[in-house]
Amino acid sequence: MGRILCAWSPNWAIENWRRRNPSAEALEAAAPPPPASPVPLPRRLRDGGGSDRPSSSSVAQRTGEVDRRASAETEGAQRPFALIETVRGVRKVAAVDAAAARLGLYPGQKGTDALALVPELVLADVEPEADQRALTALVDWCVRFSPAVAAAPPDGLVLDVAGLAHLWGGEAALVADFQGRLARNGLSFRCAIADTPGAAWALAHFGKDGTIAPPGGQAGLLAPLPPAALRLEPEVAAQLERLGLKRLEQIFALPRAPFAKRFGAEALTRLDQALGRAEEALAFRRPPTPWFARLAFAEPISAPEDLARVAFDVAEKLCARLEREGQGARRFELAFHRLDGQAVPLRIGLSVAGRDAGRIARLFAPKLETVDPGFGIEVVTLAAEGVEAMTARQARLDSARDAEDGLAPLIDRLANRLGEDRVWKAVPVESHVPELAVGRAEPLAQPPEAAPWDPERPRPVRLFRRPEPIEAMAPIPDDPPVQFRWRGRLRRVRRAEGPERIGEEWWKRPIEEAAPSRVRDYYRVEDEDGARYWLFRAGLYEPGQPAKWWLHGLFG
């Protein structure tokens, strides 16, 4: 059973809004000016009714108390702040800061009621898209702690930290470092570690901050939590509490079949996921890989030679593990984690699986020039993908190198400089249509099982993406041309072979679209300078109709 770290920010939207608007002027500009005189309460509030949340005291008395507390607490302090959204045409509070919460405001409250209770309240529109982008960026930042990180929208994270805690000296130290780094960047998160995502989520939201459940012991920590800790629908959680089931230990004791029948199969699934009886799939932003190496530095680095050195060191660390396991990898991602929380990733690919640290570091070397270290780099990570078994090969007795060993370094340099999609080899495809008879494959891939090209019907080395029109002259319709004009130059034919008639693949389209005009008669011709061309006449010969000639490729 793995170990899951769940992090949750109660003030995620508020903190991100302030990070996007850091100046006090922006905060004040978003606020309406305080009224010169107390705002009269609506009649429904004066009568004590119409509130979004029931209260044991009258609203008028509570408002007077809030006004007295507000004048005492906000004098010389930051004004209370809240984000507001429109829900079905009604403006409602989406999030509140600590100052607004102390004054009795809460998410879901109507905006007019919130302003009536706290006239000096600062309001701004919620920005869910920006919050989602910030959460995605935070997921990428968390790769320094775990290669497997998933977002728990709208305000949480889930990290798989199994087998990683020893790098920090234990799970408690990992959580402390995680929260400390976030706090230094103006973010506050509640964290918990448990065996399952459901248990970690429940403890982070409803348990004590920093709770670390012992392996197999989350049930006891979940017992005093409310039903909402199971991530149930609000209606289901409210129904459980109305029935007196206010603690999870009461739910644990219920018979499973009646519980599922009364509250739904989803509620039972959530219960089993929290206790580890049912698996829960997590959608990690990056596919989790066990092939991961990490180096942390006592002092930040920024010099280019230091970046090159640590790239080799982390590659050597990961490649040593790959060699012990008899594995090799085709793709590597090197990430430099800066002090400001930004990660700078670099990626390379290999034509064949490899684990040579020096070769990997040399492929990364040209890309290091693009790395901006900022105020310094504190962590470097390397992840391997496309891992496959790699058996050792005995060297040849004549000391000669296999063609694959000689070509692979060159192909790797070209592919990482030009792009993987620009270095390939042609392979035969079973089709008699010329432009469909060639496919792309990796440069050193094994040839496919398709039949090879027919040596009796050679094809040009260079086949044009689109045939180019030419002007040709033939003595009789089925004879090859005696001369043709291509790209403004007249070429006289000295030798010619053909025709080779090729029709369309009529079975791949409606039968009514088949026509004689789609038939091609190909000729291999050689001009007076020795250049060889592949020409074709489109369509069958029709008296009185000029023939249409095209140049499709070049031999040699």
Secondary structure, DSSP 8 states (H G I E B T S, - for coil): ---EEEEE-TTHHHHHHHHHS-SHHHHHHTS----SS-----HHHHTT---SS--SS-HHHHHHHHHHHHHHHSTTS---EEEEEEETTEEEEEEE-HHHHHTT--TT-BHHHHHHH-TT-EEEE--HHHHHHHHHHHHHHGGGT-S-EEEETTTEEEEE-TTTGGGTTSHHHHHHHHHHHHHHTT---EEEEESSHHHHHHHHHHS-TTEE--TT-HHHHHTTS-GGGG---HHHHHHHHHTT--SHHHHHTS-HHHHHHHH-HHHHHHHHHHHTSS------SS---S-EEEEEEEEEE--HHHHHHHHHHHHHHHHHHHHHTTEEEEEEEEEEEETTS-EEEEEEEEEEEE--HHHHHHHHGGGGGG---TT-EEEEEEEEES-EE-------TT----HHHHHHHHHHHHHHHH-GGGS-EEEE-S-SSGGGSEEEE-TT----SS----TTS---SEEEEEEEEEEEE-SSTTS--SEEEETTEEEEEEEEEEEEEE---GGGS-GGG--GGG-EEEEEEEETTS-EEEEEEES---TTS--EEEEEEEE-
